[in-house]
Amino acid sequence: MVVFFDHFPFVPESHVVINVLAFFFVLSGFLIVHLYYTEKNLTTNWFRNYFVNRFARIYPVYFLLVTIAILLAHNHSLIIVLKNYTLTHALFHNQEAILIQPSWSLTVEECFYAFAPVIIYLTARYNLFIPFLISVGMTIIALFISKQNISFLHTPEFVFSTTYFGYFINFFTGAFVALLVRKKNASGTEHSKGMMWTLAGTVLTAVICGIMAYIYSKPQLNTDLLLLFNNVLLPFPIAMLYYGLVMESSYLKKVLSIKLLGFLGRTSYSFYLVHTLIIDYIAKPYLSGFIANRILLVTTTFLICTAASLILYLFYEEPLNKGIRRLFKPKKVQAAISI
């Protein structure tokens, strides 16, 4: 929802100053390690289960919507089409090549998915620090490539702002929380009735977000400082917040456990991808001609996006997700992992 109002704000040219994707990337690192971590050898069935689940969760909705985007734009080269279908488009510096604007983050996410089995394997054999060092090494290589004056990885700023190499700390902080939670659960540690971690994470996240808002307010934007706070520092209080939500029995946890919020959360992926198409191809060229009031226009567009995402989730995303998992599920496995 926050991303929607950044792309289509009530006040034109105003923007959300915080990259809310940090919350998503940390959560993704937590969920993948929490659900798929094993100290046993990664078997063929494990790999099949993991990659089929990732494909079923991410690709069907994306494939449908990027196809619609291609048909609506109808003027893109074959290479741009291929980059978008393969989710490699955000590794190259070309905004016109990203047919669904928010989908750059899916390239970041897919890079993490590809590396996650390595993280799980090395963490089980050694510790989380080993794959973290490998990610640092890969980032150094990416920075070297970014100095070669080519479109691929383009510049150091591009690497840190748009690719996995700029956000890997987000995923690793989430992975660390997942391992900590698994350890606590294995030892039989009961959930705390307080909310120390939840409150501390919330306060520190708010402080860092406030600092980032201050940086944004300056006439001369300090991009390096902004990336430091957003990509390096912000993930840690977010991880503290998530740890508190998992391990503490707080009022906030009860609110977030409401079924309606859970359902809306499951539809958020469809909303995330469909909203810019509706803004660019319906709201701006057509609705704006009928609705002069900006607040009413934005509100109407938001409701249309919400309705579209609900329909997309109920009648396309979830049925296809389950169907693909059933199709590739080993006969002896009664239930596949689902998130």
DRENDO-1510 file (C-alpha; in Angstrom, 1 decimal, always signed):
<recs>
REC; n; res; u; v; w
REC; 1; MET; +0.0; +0.0; +0.0 .
REC; 2; VAL; +2.8; +2.4; +0.8 .
REC; 3; VAL; +4.4; +1.7; -2.6 .
REC; 4; PHE; +1.1; +2.7; -4.3 .
REC; 5; PHE; +1.0; +6.1; -2.6 .
REC; 6; ASP; +4.7; +6.6; -3.6 .
REC; 7; HIS; +3.9; +6.0; -7.2 .
REC; 8; PHE; +0.5; +7.9; -7.1 .
REC; 9; PRO; +0.6; +10.3; -4.2 .
REC; 10; PHE; -2.2; +12.6; -3.1 .
REC; 11; VAL; +0.1; +15.5; -3.6 .
REC; 12; PRO; +1.8; +15.4; -7.0 .
REC; 13; GLU; +5.6; +15.0; -7.0 .
REC; 14; SER; +5.7; +14.0; -3.3 .
REC; 15; HIS; +7.2; +10.7; -2.4 .
REC; 16; VAL; +7.6; +8.3; +0.4 .
REC; 17; VAL; +11.2; +8.8; +1.6 .
REC; 18; ILE; +11.7; +5.3; +3.0 .
REC; 19; ASN; +12.4; +2.2; +0.9 .
REC; 20; VAL; +9.8; -0.1; +2.4 .
REC; 21; LEU; +11.3; -3.0; +0.5 .
REC; 22; ALA; +13.8; -3.4; +3.3 .
REC; 23; PHE; +10.9; -4.8; +5.4 .
REC; 24; PHE; +10.1; -7.2; +2.6 .
REC; 25; PHE; +13.7; -8.4; +2.0 .
REC; 26; VAL; +14.3; -9.0; +5.7 .
REC; 27; LEU; +11.1; -10.9; +6.0 .
REC; 28; SER; +12.0; -12.9; +2.9 .
REC; 29; GLY; +15.3; -13.9; +4.4 .
REC; 30; PHE; +13.5; -15.0; +7.5 .
REC; 31; LEU; +10.8; -17.0; +5.8 .
REC; 32; ILE; +13.1; -18.9; +3.4 .
REC; 33; VAL; +15.6; -20.0; +6.0 .
REC; 34; HIS; +12.8; -20.7; +8.6 .
REC; 35; LEU; +10.9; -22.9; +6.3 .
REC; 36; TYR; +13.6; -24.6; +4.2 .
REC; 37; TYR; +16.6; -24.9; +6.6 .
REC; 38; THR; +17.8; -28.4; +7.2 .
REC; 39; GLU; +20.9; -29.8; +8.7 .
REC; 40; LYS; +20.6; -32.9; +6.5 .
REC; 41; ASN; +22.0; -33.1; +2.9 .
REC; 42; LEU; +20.0; -31.1; +0.4 .
REC; 43; THR; +18.4; -33.9; -1.6 .
REC; 44; THR; +16.9; -33.9; -5.1 .
REC; 45; ASN; +13.4; -33.8; -3.6 .
REC; 46; TRP; +14.5; -30.8; -1.5 .
REC; 47; PHE; +15.7; -28.9; -4.5 .
REC; 48; ARG; +12.6; -29.8; -6.5 .
REC; 49; ASN; +10.3; -28.7; -3.7 .
REC; 50; TYR; +12.2; -25.5; -3.1 .
REC; 51; PHE; +12.4; -24.3; -6.7 .
REC; 52; VAL; +8.9; -25.4; -7.7 .
REC; 53; ASN; +7.5; -23.5; -4.7 .
REC; 54; ARG; +9.5; -20.4; -5.5 .
REC; 55; PHE; +8.4; -20.6; -9.2 .
REC; 56; ALA; +4.7; -21.2; -8.3 .
REC; 57; ARG; +4.7; -18.3; -5.8 .
REC; 58; ILE; +6.4; -15.7; -8.0 .
REC; 59; TYR; +6.2; -16.4; -11.7 .
REC; 60; PRO; +2.6; -17.1; -12.8 .
REC; 61; VAL; +1.3; -13.6; -11.7 .
REC; 62; TYR; +4.4; -11.9; -13.0 .
REC; 63; PHE; +4.2; -13.8; -16.3 .
REC; 64; LEU; +0.5; -12.7; -16.8 .
REC; 65; LEU; +1.1; -9.1; -15.9 .
REC; 66; VAL; +4.3; -8.6; -17.8 .
REC; 67; THR; +2.6; -10.1; -20.9 .
REC; 68; ILE; -0.2; -7.6; -20.5 .
REC; 69; ALA; +2.5; -4.8; -20.1 .
REC; 70; ILE; +4.2; -5.9; -23.3 .
REC; 71; LEU; +0.9; -6.0; -25.2 .
REC; 72; LEU; +0.0; -2.5; -23.9 .
REC; 73; ALA; +3.3; -1.0; -24.8 .
REC; 74; HIS; +3.8; -3.0; -28.0 .
REC; 75; ASN; +7.0; -1.3; -29.0 .
REC; 76; HIS; +9.8; -3.2; -27.2 .
REC; 77; SER; +12.7; -5.1; -28.7 .
REC; 78; LEU; +13.1; -8.8; -28.3 .
REC; 79; ILE; +16.0; -8.4; -25.9 .
REC; 80; ILE; +13.9; -6.2; -23.6 .
REC; 81; VAL; +11.1; -8.8; -23.7 .
REC; 82; LEU; +13.5; -11.6; -22.9 .
REC; 83; LYS; +15.1; -9.7; -20.0 .
REC; 84; ASN; +11.7; -9.1; -18.5 .
REC; 85; TYR; +10.5; -12.7; -18.9 .
REC; 86; THR; +13.7; -14.0; -17.4 .
REC; 87; LEU; +13.6; -11.5; -14.5 .
REC; 88; THR; +17.2; -10.3; -15.4 .
REC; 89; HIS; +16.0; -6.9; -16.5 .
REC; 90; ALA; +17.0; -5.0; -13.3 .
REC; 91; LEU; +20.6; -6.2; -13.6 .
REC; 92; PHE; +20.9; -3.7; -16.5 .
REC; 93; HIS; +20.7; +0.1; -16.3 .
REC; 94; ASN; +17.8; +0.8; -18.5 .
REC; 95; GLN; +14.6; +2.1; -16.9 .
REC; 96; GLU; +12.6; +1.6; -20.2 .
REC; 97; ALA; +13.5; -2.1; -20.1 .
REC; 98; ILE; +11.5; -2.5; -16.8 .
REC; 99; LEU; +8.0; -3.0; -18.1 .
REC; 100; ILE; +6.5; -3.3; -14.6 .
REC; 101; GLN; +8.3; -0.7; -12.5 .
REC; 102; PRO; +8.2; -2.5; -9.1 .
REC; 103; SER; +9.5; -5.7; -10.7 .
REC; 104; TRP; +13.1; -4.6; -10.3 .
REC; 105; SER; +12.8; -5.9; -6.7 .
REC; 106; LEU; +11.8; -9.4; -8.1 .
REC; 107; THR; +15.2; -9.6; -9.7 .
REC; 108; VAL; +16.8; -8.9; -6.3 .
REC; 109; GLU; +14.5; -11.5; -4.8 .
REC; 110; GLU; +15.3; -14.1; -7.5 .
REC; 111; CYS; +19.0; -13.6; -6.9 .
REC; 112; PHE; +18.5; -14.4; -3.3 .
REC; 113; TYR; +16.4; -17.4; -4.1 .
REC; 114; ALA; +19.2; -18.7; -6.3 .
REC; 115; PHE; +21.8; -18.2; -3.6 .
REC; 116; ALA; +19.6; -19.4; -0.6 .
REC; 117; PRO; +20.4; -23.1; -1.0 .
REC; 118; VAL; +24.1; -22.2; -0.7 .
REC; 119; ILE; +23.3; -20.2; +2.4 .
REC; 120; ILE; +21.4; -23.1; +3.9 .
REC; 121; TYR; +24.0; -25.7; +3.0 .
REC; 122; LEU; +27.0; -23.7; +4.3 .
REC; 123; THR; +25.2; -22.5; +7.4 .
REC; 124; ALA; +24.3; -26.1; +8.3 .
REC; 125; ARG; +27.9; -27.3; +7.7 .
REC; 126; TYR; +29.7; -24.3; +9.2 .
REC; 127; ASN; +27.8; -21.1; +10.1 .
REC; 128; LEU; +26.0; -18.1; +8.6 .
REC; 129; PHE; +29.1; -16.1; +8.5 .
REC; 130; ILE; +30.6; -18.2; +5.7 .
REC; 131; PRO; +27.9; -17.5; +3.0 .
REC; 132; PHE; +27.8; -13.9; +4.3 .
REC; 133; LEU; +31.5; -13.5; +3.4 .
REC; 134; ILE; +30.8; -15.1; +0.0 .
REC; 135; SER; +28.1; -12.4; -0.6 .
REC; 136; VAL; +30.7; -9.8; +0.4 .
REC; 137; GLY; +33.1; -11.2; -2.2 .
REC; 138; MET; +30.4; -11.3; -4.9 .
REC; 139; THR; +29.6; -7.7; -4.1 .
REC; 140; ILE; +33.3; -6.7; -4.6 .
REC; 141; ILE; +33.2; -8.5; -8.0 .
REC; 142; ALA; +30.0; -6.7; -8.9 .
REC; 143; LEU; +31.5; -3.4; -8.0 .
REC; 144; PHE; +34.5; -4.2; -10.2 .
REC; 145; ILE; +32.1; -4.9; -13.1 .
REC; 146; SER; +30.2; -1.7; -12.4 .
REC; 147; LYS; +33.4; +0.2; -13.2 .
REC; 148; GLN; +33.7; -1.2; -16.7 .
REC; 149; ASN; +31.3; +1.4; -18.3 .
REC; 150; ILE; +28.7; -1.1; -19.5 .
REC; 151; SER; +25.0; -1.5; -18.9 .
REC; 152; PHE; +25.3; -4.6; -16.9 .
REC; 153; LEU; +25.5; -3.5; -13.2 .
REC; 154; HIS; +26.3; -0.1; -14.6 .
REC; 155; THR; +27.7; +1.9; -11.7 .
REC; 156; PRO; +28.5; +1.4; -7.9 .
REC; 157; GLU; +25.4; +3.4; -7.0 .
REC; 158; PHE; +23.3; +1.2; -9.3 .
REC; 159; VAL; +24.7; -1.9; -7.7 .
REC; 160; PHE; +23.9; -0.7; -4.2 .
REC; 161; SER; +20.4; +0.7; -5.0 .
REC; 162; THR; +19.0; -1.9; -7.4 .
REC; 163; THR; +20.7; -5.3; -7.1 .
REC; 164; TYR; +21.0; -8.1; -4.6 .
REC; 165; PHE; +24.5; -7.0; -3.9 .
REC; 166; GLY; +23.2; -3.8; -2.4 .
REC; 167; TYR; +20.5; -5.6; -0.3 .
REC; 168; PHE; +22.1; -8.9; +0.8 .
REC; 169; ILE; +22.5; -7.6; +4.4 .
REC; 170; ASN; +18.7; -7.4; +4.5 .
REC; 171; PHE; +18.3; -11.1; +3.7 .
REC; 172; PHE; +21.1; -12.2; +6.0 .
REC; 173; THR; +19.6; -10.3; +9.0 .
REC; 174; GLY; +16.3; -12.1; +8.3 .
REC; 175; ALA; +18.1; -15.4; +8.0 .
REC; 176; PHE; +19.9; -14.8; +11.3 .
REC; 177; VAL; +16.5; -14.2; +13.1 .
REC; 178; ALA; +15.1; -17.4; +11.5 .
REC; 179; LEU; +18.1; -19.5; +12.9 .
REC; 180; LEU; +17.7; -17.8; +16.3 .
REC; 181; VAL; +14.0; -18.6; +16.4 .
REC; 182; ARG; +14.6; -22.2; +15.4 .
REC; 183; LYS; +17.2; -22.6; +18.1 .
REC; 184; LYS; +14.9; -21.1; +20.7 .
REC; 185; ASN; +12.0; -23.4; +19.6 .
REC; 186; ALA; +14.3; -26.4; +19.6 .
REC; 187; SER; +15.4; -25.7; +23.2 .
REC; 188; GLY; +11.8; -25.3; +24.3 .
REC; 189; THR; +12.0; -21.6; +25.1 .
REC; 190; GLU; +8.6; -20.2; +25.8 .
REC; 191; HIS; +7.3; -17.1; +24.2 .
REC; 192; SER; +7.8; -14.0; +26.3 .
REC; 193; LYS; +4.8; -12.1; +27.5 .
REC; 194; GLY; +6.6; -8.8; +27.3 .
REC; 195; MET; +7.4; -6.7; +24.2 .
REC; 196; MET; +11.0; -5.6; +24.7 .
REC; 197; TRP; +12.2; -6.6; +21.2 .
REC; 198; THR; +9.1; -5.5; +19.5 .
REC; 199; LEU; +9.2; -2.1; +21.1 .
REC; 200; ALA; +13.0; -1.7; +20.6 .
REC; 201; GLY; +12.8; -2.7; +17.0 .
REC; 202; THR; +9.9; -0.3; +16.4 .
REC; 203; VAL; +11.6; +2.7; +18.1 .
REC; 204; LEU; +14.9; +2.1; +16.4 .
REC; 205; THR; +13.3; +1.6; +13.0 .
REC; 206; ALA; +11.4; +4.9; +13.5 .
REC; 207; VAL; +14.6; +6.7; +14.5 .
REC; 208; ILE; +16.5; +5.5; +11.4 .
REC; 209; CYS; +13.5; +6.3; +9.1 .
REC; 210; GLY; +13.4; +9.8; +10.7 .
REC; 211; ILE; +17.1; +10.3; +9.9 .
REC; 212; MET; +16.5; +9.2; +6.3 .
REC; 213; ALA; +13.6; +11.6; +6.0 .
REC; 214; TYR; +16.0; +14.4; +7.2 .
REC; 215; ILE; +18.6; +13.3; +4.6 .
REC; 216; TYR; +15.9; +13.4; +1.9 .
REC; 217; SER; +14.9; +16.9; +3.0 .
REC; 218; LYS; +18.3; +18.4; +2.1 .
REC; 219; PRO; +18.5; +20.3; -1.2 .
REC; 220; GLN; +21.6; +18.3; -2.1 .
REC; 221; LEU; +20.8; +14.6; -1.6 .
REC; 222; ASN; +23.6; +12.6; +0.0 .
REC; 223; THR; +23.0; +9.2; -1.8 .
REC; 224; ASP; +25.9; +7.4; -0.1 .
REC; 225; LEU; +24.7; +8.3; +3.4 .
REC; 226; LEU; +21.1; +7.4; +2.4 .
REC; 227; LEU; +22.3; +3.9; +1.1 .
REC; 228; LEU; +24.2; +3.4; +4.3 .
REC; 229; PHE; +21.1; +3.9; +6.5 .
REC; 230; ASN; +18.7; +2.1; +4.2 .
REC; 231; ASN; +20.8; -0.9; +3.1 .
REC; 232; VAL; +23.1; -1.5; +6.1 .
REC; 233; LEU; +21.6; +0.0; +9.3 .
REC; 234; LEU; +17.8; -0.3; +8.8 .
REC; 235; PRO; +17.7; -4.1; +8.5 .
REC; 236; PHE; +18.9; -4.6; +12.0 .
REC; 237; PRO; +16.0; -2.9; +13.9 .
REC; 238; ILE; +13.6; -4.5; +11.4 .
REC; 239; ALA; +15.0; -7.9; +12.4 .
REC; 240; MET; +14.6; -7.0; +16.0 .
REC; 241; LEU; +11.0; -6.1; +15.4 .
REC; 242; TYR; +10.3; -9.4; +13.6 .
REC; 243; TYR; +12.0; -11.4; +16.3 .
REC; 244; GLY; +9.7; -9.7; +18.8 .
REC; 245; LEU; +6.7; -10.4; +16.8 .
REC; 246; VAL; +7.6; -14.1; +16.6 .
REC; 247; MET; +8.8; -14.7; +20.1 .
REC; 248; GLU; +6.8; -12.2; +22.2 .
REC; 249; SER; +3.1; -12.3; +23.0 .
REC; 250; SER; +2.4; -8.6; +22.4 .
REC; 251; TYR; -0.8; -6.8; +21.5 .
REC; 252; LEU; +0.7; -5.9; +18.1 .
REC; 253; LYS; +1.2; -9.6; +17.4 .
REC; 254; LYS; -2.5; -10.3; +18.1 .
REC; 255; VAL; -3.6; -7.5; +15.8 .
REC; 256; LEU; -1.4; -8.7; +13.0 .
REC; 257; SER; -2.7; -12.2; +13.5 .
REC; 258; ILE; -6.3; -11.2; +12.5 .
REC; 259; LYS; -7.5; -13.3; +9.6 .
REC; 260; LEU; -8.5; -10.4; +7.4 .
REC; 261; LEU; -5.0; -8.9; +7.7 .
REC; 262; GLY; -3.5; -12.3; +6.8 .
REC; 263; PHE; -5.7; -12.5; +3.7 .
REC; 264; LEU; -4.8; -9.0; +2.6 .
REC; 265; GLY; -1.2; -9.8; +3.1 .
REC; 266; ARG; -1.5; -12.8; +0.8 .
REC; 267; THR; -3.0; -10.6; -1.9 .
REC; 268; SER; -0.2; -8.0; -1.5 .
REC; 269; TYR; +2.0; -9.6; -4.2 .
REC; 270; SER; -0.7; -9.2; -6.8 .
REC; 271; PHE; -1.4; -5.7; -5.7 .
REC; 272; TYR; +2.3; -4.8; -5.8 .
REC; 273; LEU; +2.6; -5.9; -9.4 .
REC; 274; VAL; -0.7; -4.7; -10.8 .
REC; 275; HIS; -1.0; -1.3; -9.3 .
REC; 276; THR; +1.5; +0.5; -11.7 .
REC; 277; LEU; -0.3; -0.9; -14.7 .
REC; 278; ILE; -3.6; +0.4; -13.5 .
REC; 279; ILE; -2.1; +3.8; -12.6 .
REC; 280; ASP; -0.3; +4.2; -16.0 .
REC; 281; TYR; -2.9; +2.7; -18.3 .
REC; 282; ILE; -6.2; +3.4; -16.6 .
REC; 283; ALA; -6.0; +6.1; -14.0 .
REC; 284; LYS; -3.7; +8.7; -15.6 .
REC; 285; PRO; -5.0; +8.5; -19.3 .
REC; 286; TYR; -8.7; +7.8; -18.6 .
REC; 287; LEU; -9.9; +8.3; -15.0 .
REC; 288; SER; -8.1; +11.7; -14.7 .
REC; 289; GLY; -10.4; +13.0; -17.4 .
REC; 290; PHE; -13.5; +12.2; -15.4 .
REC; 291; ILE; -12.2; +12.8; -11.9 .
REC; 292; ALA; -10.7; +16.3; -11.4 .
REC; 293; ASN; -10.2; +16.1; -7.7 .
REC; 294; ARG; -6.7; +14.5; -7.0 .
REC; 295; ILE; -7.6; +13.0; -3.7 .
REC; 296; LEU; -10.7; +11.3; -5.2 .
REC; 297; LEU; -8.8; +10.2; -8.2 .
REC; 298; VAL; -6.0; +8.5; -6.1 .
REC; 299; THR; -8.6; +7.0; -3.7 .
REC; 300; THR; -10.6; +5.6; -6.6 .
REC; 301; THR; -7.5; +4.2; -8.2 .
REC; 302; PHE; -6.5; +2.6; -5.0 .
REC; 303; LEU; -9.8; +0.9; -4.6 .
REC; 304; ILE; -9.6; -0.4; -8.2 .
REC; 305; CYS; -6.2; -1.8; -7.6 .
REC; 306; THR; -7.4; -3.5; -4.4 .
REC; 307; ALA; -10.3; -5.1; -6.2 .
REC; 308; ALA; -8.1; -6.2; -9.1 .
REC; 309; SER; -5.6; -7.7; -6.7 .
REC; 310; LEU; -8.3; -9.6; -4.8 .
REC; 311; ILE; -9.7; -11.0; -8.1 .
REC; 312; LEU; -6.3; -11.9; -9.4 .
REC; 313; TYR; -5.4; -13.7; -6.2 .
REC; 314; LEU; -8.6; -15.6; -5.8 .
REC; 315; PHE; -9.1; -16.7; -9.3 .
REC; 316; TYR; -5.6; -16.9; -10.8 .
REC; 317; GLU; -2.6; -16.6; -8.4 .
REC; 318; GLU; -3.7; -19.0; -5.6 .
REC; 319; PRO; -5.3; -21.7; -7.8 .
REC; 320; LEU; -2.3; -21.7; -10.2 .
REC; 321; ASN; +0.1; -21.7; -7.2 .
REC; 322; LYS; -1.5; -24.8; -5.7 .
REC; 323; GLY; -1.9; -26.5; -9.1 .
REC; 324; ILE; +1.8; -26.2; -9.9 .
REC; 325; ARG; +2.8; -27.5; -6.5 .
REC; 326; ARG; +0.5; -30.5; -6.8 .
REC; 327; LEU; +1.7; -31.2; -10.3 .
REC; 328; PHE; +5.4; -31.4; -9.3 .
REC; 329; LYS; +4.9; -32.8; -5.8 .
REC; 330; PRO; +6.6; -36.2; -5.2 .
REC; 331; LYS; +4.0; -38.9; -4.8 .
REC; 332; LYS; +5.1; -39.8; -1.3 .
REC; 333; VAL; +5.0; -36.2; -0.1 .
REC; 334; GLN; +1.6; -35.4; +1.2 .
REC; 335; ALA; +2.1; -31.6; +1.6 .
REC; 336; ALA; +4.6; -29.2; +0.1 .
REC; 337; ILE; +5.9; -26.2; +1.9 .
REC; 338; SER; +3.9; -23.1; +1.3 .
REC; 339; ILE; +4.3; -19.4; +2.0 .
</recs>
